[in-house]
């Protein structure tokens, strides 16, 4: 699991995918989310605008990230 530090109160899911390096452009992040490939705290998330806060766990394929 990789720990990803943010400097704000929250970050939106699509922005997070770019911030952590999983996706290089927003359209790829959007498709990944819409395809149901992303879990937030164990639940599949389809909203790219979902706000992530410190402590949230994001799973994409075989990778896991924790927001710090």
C-alpha positions in Angstrom: 0.0 0.0 0.0 1.2 3.5 -0.9 0.6 6.4 1.4 -0.3 9.6 -0.5 -0.1 12.9 1.4 -2.4 15.7 0.4 -2.0 19.3 1.6 -5.7 20.2 1.6 -8.8 19.1 3.5 -9.9 16.8 0.7 -9.2 15.9 -2.9 -11.6 14.7 -5.5 -11.3 11.1 -6.7 -10.3 11.9 -10.3 -7.7 14.4 -9.2 -6.4 11.8 -6.7 -5.8 9.3 -9.6 -3.7 11.9 -11.3 -1.9 13.0 -8.1 -0.8 9.5 -7.1 0.4 8.8 -10.7 -2.1 6.2 -11.6 -3.5 8.3 -14.5 -1.7 10.9 -16.5 -4.7 12.6 -17.9 -8.2 13.3 -16.7 -10.0 11.4 -19.4 -8.2 8.2 -18.3 -9.1 8.8 -14.7 -12.7 9.3 -15.7 -12.9 6.1 -17.7 -11.2 4.1 -14.9 -13.8 5.4 -12.4 -16.8 4.9 -14.7 -15.8 1.3 -15.4 -16.1 0.4 -11.8 -12.4 -0.2 -11.3 -12.0 2.0 -8.2 -13.0 1.2 -4.7 -13.1 3.7 -1.9 -13.1 2.2 1.6 -14.1 -1.1 0.2 -17.0 0.1 -2.0 -17.0 0.6 -5.8 -17.1 4.3 -6.5 -18.5 5.7 -9.8 -18.5 9.4 -8.9 -15.3 11.1 -10.1 -16.1 14.1 -7.9 -16.2 11.9 -4.7 -14.3 13.8 -2.0 -11.5 11.9 -0.4 -10.3 12.8 3.1 -7.3 11.8 5.2 -7.6 8.1 6.2 -9.6 7.0 3.1 -8.4 3.8 1.4 -8.5 3.7 -2.4 -8.1 0.5 -4.4 -7.4 0.4 -8.1 -6.8 -3.0 -9.7 -4.1 -4.6 -7.6 -2.8 -1.3 -6.1 -4.0 0.3 -2.8 -3.5 3.9 -1.6 -4.1 5.5 1.7 -4.8 9.3 1.9 -2.6 11.0 4.5 
